[in-house]
Amino acid sequence: MKRNTIQIKLIASVITLAVGLCVASCVETIDQGNRYTFIGNTIASFLEEHEEVYSDFIYILDRGGKFSLMKAYGTYTCFAPTNDAIKKYLFEQDSIYQDSRMRHEADGKSKIIWTGITSPNLEDLSDSMCVVIAQTHLLPQNYLTTEMEGDVIPTMNLNDRFLTLSTSSDSVGKFQLFVNGALVIASDEVVQNGIVHTIADVLNPSSNTVPAQIEDMPFLSIFSEALEKTKLTDKLQDYKDFSYVDGEKTAGNFDGDGSSPYPLTKYYGFTAFVEPDAVFQAEGIYDVNDLYSKCKEWYPEATNPDFTSPDNALNKFIAYHLVNKKLLYTRIVCYNIQQTDFSSETNLVKRSDRYEYYETFQHTLLKVTRPLSNAAYQTDVLVNYSRDIPTLGKPYDVKMNGIPVNIKILDPSTIKADPESYPNYNNEAINGTIQLLQHILVYNEDVMSGYVLNETMRFDFSSLVPEFTNNNIRWCPRGQAGILNELEYFIPKGYGSTVVFNTEETRLYYLCPQQTWHNYQGDEMMALGAFDFKYKLPPVPEGTYELRMGYSANNNRHIVQFYVDDEVTGIPVDLRILLSDPNIGYVSDSNTDDNGIANDKEMKNRGYLKGPTTYYYNGSTLARNDNSVVRKVITTKYLGKGDHWLRFKNVKEDDNGKAQFMHDYLEIVPVGWMRREDISLEDKRK
């Protein structure tokens, strides 16, 4: 078959026009019908045939040792920046470095910003920088634009990073696709070993760790200095557990009729929630000494003068900003996740708040919410949001007891559009993410226990294990799990830092999200065999709580004994029994005279609750209306300082090893909140 030379010329002209004018209006809607398979061409030969467009990228691929890979058999997605894009990138990065160097020479104080680029000339790039840039633009799997759904491309690039996706319209309403903020200006060129997409900007790589990445952004100087003084930088250096060597292993799957992959990798990940200098300055904080003075007001009990002590006020402040999970802005809560077999917007009620709770280095909780039920914030992502605190007409300047709440996380796409205020902005480090805050973040026990966390706190069980987030296990698309393209991962003993196996026979699985399952957020955890294991509970404020477990009941399930801190809680629970069993007494709300109020009380007296009103089974049946969606009360217990553990042990004899301990989510509910009479019935059923 002959090459379509007309289309090639069209591509080149579109690229030249789009880059030359540097305006989005030049980009047409991506037309999948114009795609053409270049028989005989590889990614390498396609780039070479359009050397006038890609010669600089070819040079980088070659110096980075990846051009020969693009000639070989395989399946790759190549995001190819144009020559103009690379020239612009080198000029900008060199300017940042040179300007910072001159400021340092002038005042002896300013930090030199190391971008990895010390010259605008392509030939002056280091070999190592060529490797990083080349690997950033290559994915080891094919992706057409039609397959780029949701917010993240589900396969890491060769630098072990995920690339984010966003869409927009130009000034005349034409569709635009962005990958990591770079505009796709020509797409879906299919060749023998992959697909080429042309982009108008370099995907800015970084080999920095989180502290170094923060240090490289001059508008974060106060936080950066405080981070260094506390030596919490030392806890943000890990990148990968190189002792983990089980990535190519498999185990029998949970159905017993196939194999499941072990996790491929064991990466560490971190997120730093950081206030820009301008946020501090608005509160009269101009340097780290000013910040320390304020910290002593916010944390009066932290009197140790040693900045490296957890009992130092500055240390407490910084520690509350750090989380041991790498949290992309688009995945910080379960929102707009679109996959072949799962959509968060079909699984979850659209106007129900999306939220996650994260343990910080202070060993306290931080809550992140996309408050879809609140018209004032529907497009925002907020830290420590509470509907109970009045906004008084100022939704972005809310305080309780002098402590900021409802703190907006700044959208990275908005920040990138303002390089004057945020020079050298790059929120992706090699081992984590930096999220910028609009107000100062402080932990206050009274505010958290009385407002922010005074609710039904629901934790997907997969969220309790940081390694699941950091290694793309949680919310992994079906068909993308591991090396076998299976539907689940086998979790080996010792893989998770917050899940402990008490028996060698314990078999634990993570099952990828599935739209038709009766599950919160689509996914589930599953244990089989002679299991005995435990999860570390999240560090809630001191108090008395009701602990509940959400699961889906059916005949395949197990009989389980629960323990809290190794103390037995009640009798074993048979997970096969539906809520409609006479011993539980489920009655549909529509079949009662009082909208199910009396039936709720009767079921609660027996230790059970109906499912929440915040998610659906199969996209249509509300979990509350499904008698197989169960919430079981485990116990009521005072949770004081220190770690607490929830343990599960099998009771049912299971000769074939197929009986399932399916566990979907954990609820931790303050007893005082349940007794409040001012809370609506609707809110109590969420």
C-alpha positions in Angstrom: 0.0 0.0 0.0 1.3 3.4 -0.9 1.9 6.1 1.7 -0.8 8.8 1.9 1.4 11.7 1.0 -1.5 14.1 0.9 -2.2 13.5 4.5 1.4 13.8 5.5 1.6 17.2 3.9 -1.6 18.2 5.6 -0.2 17.1 9.0 2.9 19.2 8.4 1.0 22.2 7.4 -1.3 22.0 10.4 1.7 21.7 12.7 3.5 24.6 11.1 0.4 26.8 11.3 -0.5 25.9 14.9 3.0 26.3 16.3 3.8 29.3 14.2 0.8 31.3 15.2 0.8 29.9 18.8 -3.0 30.2 19.0 -5.4 27.4 19.9 -7.9 28.5 17.2 -5.8 26.9 14.5 -6.6 23.3 15.8 -9.5 21.5 14.2 -11.6 18.9 16.0 -9.7 15.6 15.9 -11.1 13.6 13.1 -10.6 9.9 13.7 -11.8 9.1 10.1 -8.6 10.6 8.7 -6.3 8.1 10.5 -4.0 6.2 8.3 -1.8 3.1 8.9 1.6 3.6 7.4 2.5 0.1 6.3 6.3 -0.4 6.7 6.7 2.7 8.8 7.8 2.7 12.4 7.6 5.6 14.8 11.2 6.3 14.0 10.8 6.3 10.2 7.6 8.4 10.4 9.5 11.0 12.4 12.4 10.9 10.0 10.1 11.4 7.0 9.0 14.6 8.6 12.3 15.8 9.8 11.4 19.4 9.2 8.9 19.0 12.0 10.6 16.5 14.4 14.4 16.8 13.9 15.0 18.1 17.4 12.9 15.4 19.0 14.8 12.8 16.9 18.0 14.2 18.2 16.8 13.9 21.8 15.5 10.4 21.3 18.8 9.3 19.7 21.0 10.9 22.5 18.6 9.4 25.1 19.0 5.9 23.7 15.4 5.5 22.6 15.4 6.1 18.9 16.5 2.6 18.2 13.6 1.4 20.4 11.2 3.3 18.1 12.6 1.3 15.2 11.9 -2.0 16.9 8.8 -4.2 17.2 6.5 -3.2 20.0 3.5 -1.2 21.0 4.2 2.4 21.9 2.5 5.7 22.1 4.7 8.6 21.2 3.8 12.2 22.1 6.1 14.1 19.6 6.9 17.7 20.3 7.6 19.9 17.3 10.9 21.6 16.7 9.3 24.9 17.7 8.0 23.4 20.9 11.5 22.1 21.9 13.1 25.5 21.0 10.6 27.2 23.2 11.1 24.8 26.1 14.9 25.1 26.0 14.7 28.9 25.9 12.3 29.1 28.8 14.1 26.6 31.0 17.5 28.2 30.4 16.0 31.6 31.1 14.8 30.4 34.5 18.2 29.0 35.4 20.2 32.0 34.2 17.9 34.6 35.8 18.1 32.8 39.2 21.9 32.5 38.8 22.2 36.2 38.3 20.0 37.0 41.2 22.1 34.7 43.4 25.3 36.4 42.3 23.8 39.9 43.0 22.4 39.3 46.5 24.2 36.1 47.6 21.0 34.7 49.0 18.6 33.9 46.2 18.5 30.2 45.3 19.8 29.0 42.0 16.9 27.2 40.2 18.3 24.1 38.6 16.1 23.1 35.6 18.5 20.7 34.0 18.8 23.1 31.1 21.8 25.5 31.2 21.8 26.6 27.5 19.1 27.3 24.9 21.2 25.2 22.4 20.0 21.7 21.7 23.5 20.3 21.4 24.3 21.5 25.0 21.7 19.1 26.5 23.2 16.5 28.8 22.8 12.8 27.9 20.9 12.3 31.2 18.5 15.1 30.4 17.9 13.6 26.9 17.0 10.3 28.6 14.5 12.0 30.9 12.9 14.0 28.1 12.7 11.1 25.7 11.2 8.7 28.3 8.7 11.3 29.3 7.1 11.3 25.8 6.9 7.5 25.4 4.3 5.1 26.7 4.7 1.3 26.4 1.2 0.8 25.1 -1.0 2.0 22.2 -3.5 4.8 22.9 -5.7 6.4 20.3 -7.3 9.7 21.3 -10.6 7.8 21.4 -9.2 5.6 24.1 -8.0 8.5 26.2 -11.0 8.7 28.5 -11.3 10.3 31.9 -8.5 12.2 33.6 -5.4 10.1 33.3 -3.8 7.8 30.7 -3.8 4.5 32.7 -0.3 3.4 31.6 2.8 5.1 33.0 5.3 6.6 30.6 8.9 5.2 30.4 9.7 7.6 33.3 7.2 5.8 35.5 4.8 8.8 35.5 1.1 9.1 34.7 0.1 11.7 32.1 -3.0 13.7 32.8 -5.8 14.5 30.3 -8.0 17.5 29.9 -10.2 19.0 27.2 -11.4 22.4 26.3 -12.8 24.4 23.4 -11.0 27.2 21.6 -12.4 30.7 21.0 -14.7 29.4 18.2 -15.8 26.3 20.1 -13.6 23.7 18.5 -12.5 20.7 20.6 -9.0 20.7 22.1 -7.2 17.8 23.9 -4.4 18.5 26.3 -1.9 15.9 27.7 -0.1 17.2 30.8 -1.2 20.7 29.7 0.3 20.3 26.2 -2.1 20.8 23.3 -2.4 17.9 20.8 -2.2 19.5 17.4 -2.2 16.3 15.2 -3.2 12.9 16.4 -3.7 9.2 15.8 -1.0 8.5 13.2 -0.9 4.7 13.4 2.4 3.0 12.4 3.6 -0.6 12.7 4.9 -0.3 16.2 2.6 2.3 17.7 0.8 5.6 17.5 2.2 9.1 17.1 0.5 12.2 18.5 2.0 15.7 17.8 2.1 18.2 20.7 2.7 21.9 20.8 4.7 21.8 24.0 7.3 19.6 25.7 6.0 17.5 28.5 8.1 19.1 31.2 9.9 16.2 32.9 11.4 16.3 36.4 13.8 14.0 38.2 13.4 16.0 41.4 12.0 14.5 44.6 9.2 16.4 46.2 11.4 18.7 48.4 13.7 19.6 45.5 10.7 20.3 43.3 9.3 22.6 46.0 12.7 24.3 46.3 12.8 24.9 42.5 9.6 27.0 42.6 10.6 30.5 43.9 7.1 31.4 45.0 7.2 28.6 47.6 10.3 29.8 49.4 8.8 30.2 52.9 7.4 26.7 52.9 10.6 25.3 51.4 12.7 26.8 54.1 10.4 25.5 56.8 10.4 22.0 55.3 14.2 22.0 55.4 14.4 23.3 58.9 12.2 20.5 60.2 14.2 17.9 58.3 10.9 16.4 57.1 12.7 16.5 53.7 14.3 13.3 54.8 10.9 11.5 54.9 10.2 12.6 51.3 13.2 11.1 49.5 12.1 7.5 48.9 11.2 6.6 45.3 11.1 2.9 44.8 11.5 -0.3 46.9 14.1 -2.0 44.8 14.0 -5.1 47.1 10.6 -5.9 45.8 11.2 -8.5 43.1 7.8 -10.2 42.7 6.5 -8.1 39.9 6.4 -11.0 37.4 4.9 -13.5 39.7 1.3 -14.8 39.5 -1.1 -16.5 41.8 -4.3 -18.4 41.4 -7.2 -15.9 41.0 -10.1 -15.6 43.4 -12.4 -17.7 41.2 -9.8 -20.5 41.1 -10.0 -20.8 37.3 -7.1 -18.6 36.3 -4.2 -16.5 37.4 -3.8 -13.0 39.0 -0.7 -10.9 38.7 1.3 -9.6 41.7 1.7 -5.8 41.7 4.3 -5.0 39.1 6.2 -2.4 41.2 6.4 -1.0 44.7 6.8 2.7 44.4 6.6 5.2 47.2 4.6 8.4 46.7 4.0 11.6 48.6 1.9 14.7 48.3 2.7 18.1 49.8 -0.1 20.6 50.2 1.7 23.9 50.1 0.9 27.6 50.6 2.5 30.0 48.1 4.4 32.9 49.6 1.6 35.2 48.6 -0.8 33.3 50.9 1.5 33.6 53.8 2.2 37.3 53.1 -1.6 38.0 53.1 -1.5 36.9 56.8 1.6 39.0 57.7 4.0 36.1 57.3 7.1 37.2 55.3 9.7 34.7 56.3 10.1 31.4 58.2 10.6 33.2 61.6 7.2 34.9 61.1 5.7 31.5 60.3 7.2 29.9 63.4 5.7 32.6 65.6 2.3 31.9 64.1 2.8 28.2 64.5 3.4 28.6 68.2 -0.1 30.2 68.4 -1.7 27.5 66.3 0.0 24.7 68.3 0.6 26.0 71.8 1.1 22.6 73.2 4.1 22.0 70.9 6.8 23.6 73.0 10.0 21.7 72.0 12.4 24.3 70.4 14.1 21.6 68.2 12.6 22.0 64.7 13.1 18.3 64.0 11.0 17.2 66.9 7.3 16.2 66.3 6.6 18.3 69.4 7.8 21.5 67.8 5.2 23.9 66.5 6.8 24.4 63.1 7.3 20.7 62.7 3.6 20.0 63.5 2.5 22.7 60.9 4.6 21.2 58.1 3.8 17.6 59.0 0.1 18.3 58.6 0.8 19.3 55.0 2.4 16.0 54.0 0.7 12.7 52.9 2.3 9.4 51.9 0.3 9.0 48.7 0.9 10.5 45.3 -2.3 12.4 44.6 -2.9 13.8 41.2 -5.3 16.7 41.2 -7.7 14.8 39.0 -7.6 11.7 41.3 -7.6 13.2 44.7 -11.3 12.1 45.0 -13.4 9.7 43.0 -14.6 12.0 40.3 -14.9 11.8 36.6 -13.1 8.5 36.4 -14.1 7.0 33.0 -13.1 3.5 32.1 -14.3 0.7 29.8 -16.1 -1.1 32.6 -16.6 1.7 35.1 -17.7 5.3 35.4 -17.6 7.1 38.7 -20.4 9.4 37.4 -22.6 6.3 36.9 -21.6 4.6 40.1 -22.0 7.6 42.4 -25.0 10.0 42.8 -24.1 13.0 40.8 -25.0 15.6 43.4 -23.4 13.7 46.3 -20.2 15.1 47.7 -17.0 13.2 46.7 -14.5 12.9 49.5 -11.4 11.1 50.7 -9.6 11.2 54.1 -5.8 11.2 54.2 -3.4 10.5 57.1 -0.8 13.2 57.3 2.7 13.0 58.7 1.3 14.6 61.8 -0.7 11.3 62.3 -4.0 13.2 62.0 -6.6 13.3 59.2 -7.0 15.7 56.4 -10.2 15.7 54.4 -10.4 16.5 50.7 -13.9 17.1 49.2 -15.4 18.0 45.8 -18.7 19.3 47.3 -21.1 18.7 44.4 -24.1 19.2 46.7 -23.1 22.9 47.4 -23.7 25.3 44.6 -21.0 27.7 46.0 -18.2 25.1 45.4 -19.3 22.6 42.8 -16.3 23.0 40.5 -13.8 23.2 43.4 -11.7 20.7 45.4 -11.5 21.7 49.0 -9.4 20.7 52.0 -11.2 20.4 55.4 -14.6 21.2 54.1 -17.7 21.4 56.4 -21.2 22.3 55.4 -21.9 23.1 59.0 -19.7 26.2 59.0 -21.5 29.3 57.6 -19.7 31.1 54.7 -21.3 34.4 55.5 -21.2 35.3 51.8 -17.5 34.7 51.6 -17.1 31.0 50.5 -13.3 31.3 49.9 -12.5 33.0 53.2 -14.1 30.8 55.9 -12.7 30.3 59.4 -13.9 28.5 62.5 -12.2 29.4 65.8 -9.8 31.5 63.7 -8.7 28.4 61.7 -9.3 28.4 57.9 -11.6 25.7 56.6 -13.1 25.0 53.1 -9.6 25.7 51.7 -9.4 25.6 47.9 -6.8 23.5 46.2 -5.7 25.6 43.1 -6.3 23.9 39.8 -3.0 23.1 38.1 -4.3 24.2 34.7 -5.2 27.6 36.1 -1.7 28.0 37.7 0.0 27.0 34.5 -1.9 29.8 32.7 -0.3 32.4 35.0 3.5 31.9 34.7 4.2 35.5 36.0 2.7 34.7 39.4 4.0 31.0 39.4 7.4 31.0 37.6 8.9 27.5 36.9 5.7 25.8 38.1 5.8 22.1 37.9 3.8 20.2 40.5 5.0 16.7 39.5 8.1 15.3 41.2 9.6 11.9 40.5 8.1 10.6 43.8 5.1 12.8 44.3 2.9 15.8 43.7 2.7 19.3 45.0 -0.8 20.8 45.5 -1.1 24.5 46.1 -3.5 26.0 48.6 -5.5 29.2 48.6 -5.4 29.6 52.4 -3.2 28.4 55.3 -3.8 24.8 56.5 -3.8 24.2 60.2 -4.9 21.2 62.3 -7.2 22.1 65.2 -8.7 19.2 67.1 -11.9 21.1 68.1 -12.6 22.2 64.5 -11.9 18.8 63.1 -13.9 16.7 65.7 -16.7 19.3 66.0 -17.2 20.1 62.3 -15.0 18.6 59.5 -14.9 15.0 60.8 -18.2 15.1 62.7 -20.0 12.9 60.2 -20.1 9.4 58.8 -16.5 8.9 57.6 -16.5 6.3 54.8 -13.2 4.8 53.7 -12.9 2.5 50.8 -10.8 -0.4 52.1 -8.4 0.0 49.2 -7.7 3.6 50.4 -6.3 2.3 53.7 -3.2 1.0 52.0 -0.9 3.7 50.5 0.9 1.3 48.2 -2.4 0.7 46.3 -2.6 4.4 45.3 1.2 4.8 44.6 1.3 1.8 42.3 -1.8 2.4 40.2 -3.6 -0.6 41.8 -6.6 1.4 43.2 -9.0 2.3 40.4 -6.9 0.4 37.9 -9.0 -0.2 34.8 -10.1 -3.7 34.1 -7.9 -5.2 31.3 -5.0 -3.1 32.5 -4.2 -5.0 35.7 -0.6 -6.1 35.8 1.1 -8.2 33.1 -1.8 -10.6 32.4 -4.6 -8.0 31.6 -6.7 -9.7 34.3 -9.4 -8.2 36.5 -7.6 -8.2 39.8 -4.3 -8.1 41.7 -3.0 -10.6 44.1 -1.6 -8.8 47.2 1.4 -10.7 48.7 2.3 -10.7 52.3 4.3 -7.6 53.3 3.4 -5.6 50.3 1.2 -3.1 52.1 2.5 -1.1 55.0 -0.9 -0.8 56.7 -2.2 -4.4 56.2 -0.6 -7.2 58.2 -1.1 -10.9 57.5 -1.2 -13.2 60.6 -1.2 -16.4 58.6 0.8 -17.6 55.6 -2.4 -19.0 54.1 -4.1 -15.5 53.9 -4.9 -14.7 50.2 -5.8 -11.1 49.6 -6.9 -9.6 46.3 -7.8 -6.2 44.9 -10.6 -6.4 42.3 -10.7 -3.6 39.7 -13.8 -1.4 39.4 -16.8 -3.0 37.7 -20.0 -1.0 36.9 -22.4 -3.9 37.5 -21.1 -4.7 41.0 -23.0 -3.6 44.2 -19.9 -1.6 45.3 -19.0 1.8 46.5 -16.5 3.3 44.0 -16.8 0.2 41.9 -14.0 -1.8 43.4 -13.6 -4.2 46.3 -11.1 -6.1 48.5 -11.4 -9.9 48.7 -9.8 -12.5 51.0 -9.9 -16.2 50.7 -8.5 -19.3 52.4 -7.5 -19.6 56.0 -7.2 -15.9 56.3 -6.3 -13.9 59.4 -5.2 -10.3 58.7 -5.7 -6.7 59.8 -5.8 -3.1 58.6 -4.5 -0.1 60.5 -7.4 2.2 61.2 -7.2 5.9 60.2 -6.2 8.3 63.0 -9.5 9.9 63.9 -9.7 12.4 66.7 -10.0 10.9 70.2 -13.6 9.9 71.0 -16.2 7.1 70.9 -17.1 5.8 67.5 -19.3 3.2 65.9 -17.4 1.0 63.4 -19.2 -0.5 60.5 -18.2 -2.6 57.5 -20.0 -2.3 54.1 -20.1 -5.4 51.9 -22.2 -7.2 49.3 -23.9 -10.3 50.6 -24.4 -13.5 48.5 -24.0 -17.3 48.8 -20.3 -17.2 47.8 -19.3 -15.3 51.0 -17.6 -16.3 54.3 -18.3 -16.3 58.0 -16.0 -13.9 59.7 -14.9 -13.0 63.2 -14.1 -9.3 63.8 -11.5 -8.0 66.2 -10.5 -4.4 67.2 -7.0 -4.1 68.6 -7.1 -7.9 68.9 -10.2 -7.9 71.1 -13.1 -10.0 69.9 -16.2 -7.9 68.9 -19.4 -10.0 69.1 -20.1 -13.3 67.5 -19.0 -14.3 64.0 -20.9 -12.7 61.1 -22.3 -14.7 58.2 -21.8 -12.6 55.1 -24.0 -14.8 53.0 -27.2 -13.6 54.6 -29.2 -10.9 52.8 -30.8 -8.0 54.7 -34.3 -9.4 53.9 -33.5 -12.4 56.1 -36.1 -12.5 58.9 -33.4 -12.2 61.5 -32.4 -8.8 60.0 -35.8 -7.7 58.7 -35.2 -5.4 55.7 -38.3 -3.8 54.3 -38.1 -1.5 51.3 -38.9 2.2 52.1 -41.7 2.1 49.6 -43.4 -0.6 51.5 -43.6 1.3 54.8 -45.8 4.0 56.0 -43.1 6.2 57.4 -40.4 6.1 54.7 -38.6 3.3 56.5 -37.8 5.1 59.7 -39.2 2.4 62.0 -37.6 -0.3 60.0 -34.2 1.4 60.2 -34.4 1.4 64.0 -35.4 -2.3 64.0 -32.5 -3.3 61.8 -30.1 -1.1 63.8 -31.1 -2.9 67.0 -30.0 -6.1 65.2 -26.7 -4.6 64.2 -27.4 -3.8 60.5 -28.1 -0.8 58.3 -29.3 -0.5 54.7 -26.9 0.7 52.1 -26.1 4.4 51.6 -28.1 6.8 49.4 -24.9 8.0 47.7 -24.2 5.3 45.1 -25.9 2.9 42.7 -25.9 -0.7 41.8 -25.5 -1.1 38.1 -26.0 2.6 37.5 -29.7 2.6 38.4 -30.6 0.9 41.7 -29.8 3.0 44.8 -27.6 1.0 47.2 -30.2 1.7 50.0 -32.9 -0.1 47.9 -30.8 -3.3 47.3 -31.1 -5.9 50.1 -27.7 -7.4 49.2 -25.9 -4.1 50.1 -25.2 -4.5 53.8 -23.6 -2.3 56.5 -22.8 -4.3 59.5 -22.1 -2.7 62.9 -18.8 -4.2 64.2 -18.6 -2.5 67.5 -18.8 0.8 69.4 -15.4 1.7 70.9 -13.4 4.6 72.3 -10.4 5.3 70.0 -7.6 7.1 71.9 -4.2 8.1 70.8 -1.9 5.6 69.0 -2.5 3.0 66.3 -5.7 0.9 66.2 -6.2 -2.2 64.1 -9.3 -3.9 62.6 -8.7 -7.6 62.3 -10.6 -10.3 60.3 -10.4 -14.1 60.8 -12.2 -16.8 58.9 -14.6 -19.1 60.8 -16.3 -21.2 58.1 -14.7 -24.4 57.0 -13.9 -24.1 53.3 -12.5 -27.2 51.6 -12.2 -25.7 48.2 -10.8 -22.4 49.4 -13.3 -20.4 47.3 -15.4 -18.8 50.1 -15.0 -15.1 49.8 -14.5 -12.4 52.4 -15.6 -9.5 50.3 -15.0 -6.1 52.1 -16.0 -2.9 50.4 -15.7 0.0 52.8 -15.2 1.0 56.4 -17.4 3.5 58.2 -16.2 5.3 61.4 -19.1 7.3 62.9 -18.9 9.6 66.0 -21.5 8.5 68.5 -22.3 12.1 69.3 -23.1 12.8 65.6 -25.6 9.9 65.5 -27.4 11.3 68.5 -27.9 14.8 67.0 -31.5 15.6 66.3 -30.7 18.6 64.0 -29.3 16.4 61.2 -31.8 15.6 58.5 -32.9 12.0 57.7 -31.4 12.5 54.2 -28.0 13.3 55.6 -28.0 10.3 58.0 -28.8 7.9 55.2 -25.9 9.1 52.9 
